[in-house]
Amino acid sequence: MNIKLQLKVIFFLQFFIWGSWLITLNYYLEHQLNFTSIEVASVYSSIAIASLIMPSLMGIIADRWIPANRLYIICHLIGAITLAIAAFMTTPVMMTIVMLIHCLAFMPTIAISNSIAYSCLNSQGLDVIGQFPKIRIYGTVGFIIAMWLVSFLKLESSSMQLYIAAIGSILLSLYSLTLPFIPTSQNSSKEKSLISSLGLDAFVLFKQPKMFVFFLFAALLGGILQITNTFGNSFLHSFDNAAEFKDSLVIQYPAVLLSISQISEVVFILFVPFFMKRLGIKYVMLISIFAWVARFGLFAYGDPSPVGFVLLLLSMIVYGCAFDFYNISGSMYVDKTVSSDIRNSAQGLFMMMTNGIGAYIGTMASGFVVNYYTIEKIVDWHSVWLIFAGYSLVLAIVFVFIFKNDATDKKLA
């Protein structure tokens, strides 16, 4: 079977699972289960908590003991079971616990899927930077299809979105059996240090000043991403009670509008290799940060009115640049920077910094900010988004002076 086709299907299902609930679950929690903004943030923080430990741990396991493709299957089977159980949960504590268990299994699979793709492409002698973005696009397509399915079936306020994700997990587990065998890198004939024996080689990257700064900003950017994942859908639903907007697309199909962000990803991901080869990682990430400033600024002034809708639409479009130019380029940068022996654990480390430390800080901070600007269940979204836009702008200014772009960064191809 064509390996590129196999990987496209893998990424499609990988992100179909996430797209089934990531953007819309907050509305179900708030309006069906009556969770507060802080309780919603607590549920979403399970993504970050799981990412603090599991991607790195599973990366180490995949590097040393269990082949990545087999570990991938196990994680998704556990994910399917926990999603089905979460559909029955009705209290904040139990929902958080079950979703945490789910995320402990699911979050490592994002990094592992990247590592599987890099390994398979390298084994076929294919150019990773040239081929990976074209394959990764199908993950975004899967995310979009899942969002549309949930939105058009009017399941945003239903636990059925969790069942859809569970079905996707089962299908992915079964299809993953077709992947080529990916051996571990353990070589017992060579003497290893204690760190190497434990598979902790990737953490040595923190000793390199440039990589330390890179991972630090990866965490800060990861925090930005989780803000819109957690409250973007709730923001659009805040216009539900405005009579003048009742027939607006924003009111009727908010998840479809949000999916334009993912459609934008499909376009911008194609530009990642071009900019990575010509500008290097520093300026690619800087473009991403400024795109986040635009994302939040446009949200602050957007609404379902004709002019406001254009601003919302522009916000969705710049999201693709904001996400791809740090997430996809960052993953490829890590892969080209480290040796193949620690590929899985290095990708896990990148995931830990972005979807772990950064996401936890971003999720909980956004929950408190939204709660602070909420009076009698009415949120001052204008102030909320301007605060996040200001944070992104400060981050961009600091990044310019701290991160150094080596000439070799432009030769990643």
C-alpha positions in Angstrom: 0.0 0.0 0.0 1.2 3.5 -0.8 2.8 4.8 2.4 1.7 8.4 1.8 -1.9 7.3 1.3 -1.7 5.3 4.6 -0.4 8.3 6.5 -3.1 10.6 5.0 -5.8 8.3 6.4 -4.0 8.1 9.7 -3.9 11.9 10.1 -7.5 12.2 8.9 -8.8 10.0 11.6 -6.3 11.3 14.3 -7.8 14.8 14.0 -11.3 13.7 13.2 -11.4 12.3 16.8 -10.2 15.6 18.3 -12.4 17.8 16.0 -15.5 15.9 17.2 -15.4 17.5 20.6 -12.5 19.9 21.1 -14.3 23.0 19.9 -17.9 22.2 20.8 -17.7 20.3 24.1 -17.5 23.6 26.0 -21.0 24.5 24.8 -22.4 21.2 26.0 -20.7 21.6 29.4 -22.0 25.1 29.9 -25.6 24.9 28.5 -26.5 21.2 29.0 -24.6 20.4 32.2 -24.5 24.0 33.6 -20.7 24.1 34.3 -19.2 27.5 35.1 -16.4 28.9 33.0 -13.8 27.8 35.6 -15.3 24.3 35.6 -15.1 24.2 31.8 -11.5 25.4 32.0 -10.8 22.6 34.5 -12.2 20.0 32.0 -10.1 21.4 29.2 -7.1 21.6 31.4 -7.0 17.8 31.3 -5.5 18.2 27.8 -2.6 20.2 29.3 -2.1 18.0 32.4 -1.9 14.9 30.2 0.5 16.7 27.9 2.9 17.5 30.8 3.9 13.9 31.2 2.5 11.5 28.7 3.9 12.6 25.3 7.4 12.5 26.6 6.9 9.3 28.5 5.2 7.6 25.6 7.9 8.9 23.3 10.5 7.3 25.5 8.6 4.0 25.4 8.3 4.2 21.6 12.0 4.9 21.3 13.1 2.2 23.6 10.6 -0.6 24.2 7.3 -0.7 22.3 7.2 0.0 18.5 5.5 3.4 17.8 2.8 1.9 15.6 1.8 -0.7 18.2 1.8 1.9 21.1 -0.3 4.1 18.9 -3.0 1.4 18.6 -3.1 0.8 22.3 -3.5 4.5 23.1 -6.4 4.9 20.7 -8.3 1.8 22.1 -8.1 3.3 25.6 -9.2 6.6 24.1 -12.3 5.1 22.6 -13.4 3.5 25.9 -12.9 6.7 27.9 -14.8 8.9 25.4 -17.8 6.5 25.6 -17.7 6.7 29.4 -17.4 10.5 29.4 -20.7 10.7 27.5 -22.4 9.5 30.7 -20.7 12.0 33.1 -22.7 14.9 34.4 -20.6 16.4 37.2 -17.5 18.6 36.8 -15.3 16.4 39.0 -16.2 13.1 37.2 -16.1 14.7 33.7 -12.7 16.1 34.5 -11.4 12.8 35.8 -12.6 10.8 32.8 -11.5 13.3 30.2 -8.1 13.4 32.0 -7.8 9.6 31.6 -8.8 10.0 27.9 -6.2 12.7 27.3 -3.5 10.7 29.0 -4.1 8.2 26.2 -4.9 10.5 23.3 -2.4 13.4 23.6 0.7 11.3 23.1 -0.7 10.0 19.9 -0.3 13.4 18.3 3.4 13.4 18.8 3.6 9.7 17.9 1.7 10.2 14.7 4.3 12.8 13.7 7.1 10.5 14.5 5.5 7.6 12.6 5.2 9.9 9.6 8.8 11.1 9.8 10.1 7.5 10.2 8.0 6.2 7.3 8.9 9.0 5.0 12.6 8.7 5.8 12.6 5.0 5.3 11.2 5.6 1.8 13.9 8.2 1.1 11.3 11.0 0.8 11.9 14.6 1.7 10.2 15.2 5.1 9.8 19.0 4.9 8.5 18.7 1.3 6.1 15.8 1.9 4.9 16.0 5.5 2.8 19.2 5.2 1.0 17.7 2.2 0.2 14.7 4.4 -0.6 16.6 7.6 -3.2 18.6 5.7 -5.5 15.6 5.9 -5.5 15.8 9.6 -6.9 19.3 9.3 -9.5 18.0 6.8 -10.5 15.4 9.3 -10.9 18.0 12.0 -13.1 20.1 9.7 -15.3 17.2 8.7 -15.8 16.3 12.3 -16.8 19.9 13.2 -19.2 20.1 10.3 -20.8 16.7 11.3 -21.4 17.8 14.8 -22.7 21.2 13.8 -25.0 20.2 10.9 -26.5 17.4 13.1 -27.0 20.0 15.8 -25.0 18.0 18.3 -23.1 20.9 19.9 -25.3 20.6 23.1 -25.3 16.8 23.0 -23.0 14.1 24.4 -23.3 12.4 21.0 -20.2 14.3 19.9 -18.2 12.1 22.3 -19.7 8.9 20.8 -18.7 10.1 17.4 -15.1 10.6 18.6 -15.1 7.2 20.2 -16.1 5.6 16.9 -13.3 7.4 15.2 -10.8 6.1 17.8 -11.9 2.5 17.1 -11.6 2.9 13.3 -8.1 4.5 13.7 -7.0 1.6 15.9 -8.0 -0.9 13.3 -6.6 0.9 10.4 -3.3 1.4 12.2 -2.7 -2.3 12.0 -1.8 -1.7 8.3 1.2 0.6 9.2 4.7 -0.7 8.6 6.6 -2.1 11.6 8.7 0.7 13.2 11.5 -0.9 15.3 12.7 0.7 18.5 16.2 2.3 18.6 17.4 0.3 21.6 20.8 -1.3 20.9 22.0 -3.4 23.8 25.5 -3.9 22.2 26.4 -0.3 23.1 27.1 1.1 26.5 24.8 3.8 27.5 24.7 6.5 30.2 22.0 6.3 32.8 20.1 9.1 31.0 20.3 7.3 27.7 19.3 4.0 29.3 16.2 5.6 30.7 15.4 7.2 27.3 15.7 10.7 28.7 18.1 11.9 26.0 15.7 14.5 24.6 15.7 16.4 27.9 19.4 17.1 27.3 18.2 19.5 24.6 17.4 22.0 27.4 21.2 22.4 28.0 21.4 24.1 24.6 20.5 27.8 25.1 18.9 28.1 21.7 16.7 25.0 22.2 15.8 26.1 25.7 14.5 29.4 24.4 12.7 27.6 21.5 10.9 25.3 23.9 10.1 28.2 26.3 8.4 30.1 23.5 6.7 26.9 22.3 5.1 26.7 25.7 4.0 30.4 25.6 2.5 29.9 22.2 0.8 26.7 23.3 -1.0 28.7 26.0 -2.4 31.1 23.4 -3.8 28.2 21.3 -5.8 26.8 24.1 -7.6 30.1 24.8 -9.6 29.9 21.6 -10.1 26.1 21.8 -11.7 26.6 25.3 -13.8 29.7 24.8 -14.1 30.4 21.0 -17.4 28.5 20.6 -18.8 30.1 23.8 -17.9 33.5 22.5 -19.9 33.0 19.3 -22.9 31.6 21.2 -22.9 34.7 23.3 -24.8 36.4 20.5 -27.7 33.8 20.7 -30.0 36.1 22.7 -29.6 39.1 20.4 -32.8 39.3 18.3 -31.2 41.2 15.5 -28.7 38.4 14.9 -31.1 35.4 15.1 -30.9 34.5 11.4 -27.1 34.9 11.3 -24.8 32.1 10.3 -22.9 32.9 13.5 -26.0 31.9 15.5 -27.2 29.0 13.4 -23.9 27.2 12.8 -21.1 28.6 15.0 -19.0 25.5 14.6 -19.1 25.8 10.9 -17.8 29.4 11.1 -15.0 28.2 13.5 -14.1 25.4 11.0 -13.0 28.1 8.6 -10.0 28.4 10.9 -9.1 24.8 10.1 -9.8 25.3 6.4 -7.3 28.2 6.6 -4.8 25.7 8.1 -5.1 23.6 4.9 -3.9 26.6 2.9 -1.2 27.9 5.2 0.4 24.6 5.9 1.4 24.5 2.2 3.5 27.7 2.8 5.4 26.3 5.8 8.2 24.6 3.7 8.6 27.7 1.7 9.0 30.0 4.7 11.0 27.5 6.7 13.6 27.2 3.9 13.9 30.9 3.3 13.4 32.6 6.7 14.3 30.0 9.3 12.4 29.1 12.4 12.7 32.5 14.2 10.8 34.5 11.6 8.3 31.7 10.9 7.4 31.7 14.6 7.4 35.5 14.8 4.8 35.5 11.9 2.7 33.1 14.0 2.8 35.3 17.1 1.7 38.4 15.1 -1.1 36.3 13.6 -2.3 35.5 17.1 -2.4 39.2 17.9 -4.6 39.7 14.8 -6.8 36.7 15.8 -7.7 38.1 19.2 -7.9 41.7 18.0 -10.4 40.8 15.3 -12.4 38.7 17.8 -12.6 41.7 20.1 -14.4 43.8 17.5 -16.3 41.1 15.6 -20.0 40.3 15.8 -22.7 38.8 13.6 -23.5 42.2 11.9 -22.3 42.6 8.3 -19.1 44.5 9.2 -18.5 42.5 12.4 -18.9 39.2 10.5 -16.1 40.2 8.1 -13.9 40.7 11.1 -14.8 37.3 12.5 -14.1 35.8 9.1 -10.7 37.4 9.0 -10.0 36.1 12.4 -10.7 32.6 11.3 -8.4 33.0 8.3 -5.4 34.3 10.2 -5.8 31.4 12.6 -4.4 29.0 10.0 -1.2 31.1 9.8 -1.1 31.4 13.6 -1.4 27.6 14.2 0.6 26.2 11.3 3.6 28.6 11.5 4.4 27.5 15.1 2.9 24.0 15.4 3.9 22.4 12.1 7.1 24.2 11.6 8.1 23.7 15.2 7.6 19.9 14.9 9.6 19.7 11.7 12.4 21.9 13.3 12.6 19.5 16.3 12.8 16.5 13.9 15.6 18.1 11.9 17.5 19.2 15.0 17.7 15.9 16.9 19.1 12.5 16.0 16.7 9.7 14.9 17.5 7.8 18.1 15.4 10.3 20.2 12.9 11.3 17.5 9.8 10.1 19.5 10.9 11.5 22.8 11.9 14.8 21.3 8.5 15.1 19.7 7.0 14.2 23.0 9.0 16.9 24.7 7.8 19.5 22.1 4.2 18.3 22.8 4.8 18.6 26.5 5.9 22.2 26.2 3.1 23.3 23.9 0.0 21.2 24.8 1.3 20.6 28.4 2.9 23.4 30.3 1.7 26.1 27.9 -1.8 24.8 27.4 -2.4 24.4 31.2 -1.3 27.9 31.9 -3.3 29.3 29.0 -6.5 27.2 29.8 -6.6 28.1 33.5 -5.6 31.7 33.0 -8.3 32.2 30.3 -10.9 30.6 32.6 -10.1 33.1 35.4 -10.0 36.0 32.9 -13.4 35.1 31.5 -14.8 34.5 35.0 -13.5 37.9 36.1 -15.2 39.7 33.2 -18.5 37.8 33.7 -21.4 39.6 35.5 -24.7 37.7 35.8 -23.6 35.2 33.2 -22.8 38.0 30.7 -19.2 38.0 29.5 -17.4 41.2 28.4 -15.8 39.4 25.5 -14.4 42.6 24.1 -12.1 43.1 27.1 -11.3 39.5 27.3 -10.0 39.3 23.7 -8.1 42.6 24.0 -6.2 41.2 27.0 -5.1 38.2 25.1 -4.2 40.3 22.0 -2.0 42.4 24.3 -0.3 39.4 25.8 0.5 38.1 22.3 1.9 41.4 21.2 4.2 41.6 24.3 5.3 38.0 23.5 6.2 39.0 19.9 8.3 41.9 21.1 10.3 39.8 23.6 10.7 37.0 21.1 12.4 39.3 18.6 15.2 40.1 21.0 15.7 36.8 22.8 15.6 34.1 20.0 18.5 34.0 17.7 18.1 32.7 14.1 21.2 30.8 12.9 22.0 30.7 9.3 21.8 26.9 9.4 18.0 27.2 10.2 17.5 28.1 6.6 19.0 24.9 5.4 16.6 22.5 7.0 15.8 20.9 3.7 
